[in-house]
């Protein structure tokens, strides 16, 4: 990419989570009915799998996987994730999250609503959590390369190399160090995005760029 240098890349070799990645554990913020477990993130066969299933270790409740590339934070840059989901049920989310956890801001650049026919991109900003959302109809069970290009003046969403949404309102654009997070989440207690069968978000590779 012109004006950028590659700052991080992995295609998930081996059978363990790469250095700098940290699986989530515990209850997701804002979802007291959910549960993350490190065992629900698995690397193998050249993929990282973020998994949702009913876990006997947690009373046979739906438990999800989530992970942060917390070892590679940056302010501004471009992020690309090659991924697919196996089916409907949990939400699958690819996002940028503030390194110091001072939420908001948040940039969700690929977030399903528990279905496999669409996704959305949402910026969260401001003390009272304002949102600016874009939606896209697309087959989420097929492999796609999802991207977000974050600059001081714009947030640009891409899929398979084409732009599908842009945010240019200055007040909405974060200016703090952020990390790439990948997760699934159930919202059974809230009455939506509740699975009926185990599902996976498969990640083929991740690439990150910083302004040169």
C-alpha angles and dihedrals in degrees: 000000000000111000093017138088125207107254099175140008137166136167092193103251121185127015105289136073109270120253112276095032118110123192119224124245132184134025117337114243111262093013111082090173094059133085134198122202128184090223089067092070111076132176121204143118092030093301138099109219121203104199140199122195141137102274120207089204087067101044093277091293123146108272125186140199128240135167140183129212085216094155091069110050122160142166111241124351143113128286129192129187126186107208152136137191124231097220150323126302119072123050114255114210135187111186151152115242129188112262092224092048091240094149127224119067107077132156114203103188098173118022125155123202092225094283131100100225102069148019138196141211120215136182115206114199143154132044093283096046105254114190135210112191138187125190132206132189109221141136104265093188090067122081113265136168109232121198144179124193111198120191133160089265107033148022112213124191119207138182123191090348098309129106116243102167142013135193118198104161104122096217092057098055116094120229100188132094111276139184134217112251127186121192151147121219137185124212099192093138089056093049100249142079090029113153127229094193138019113283138185139205105213118206117199098180144339128213128185129191133192128201110271 
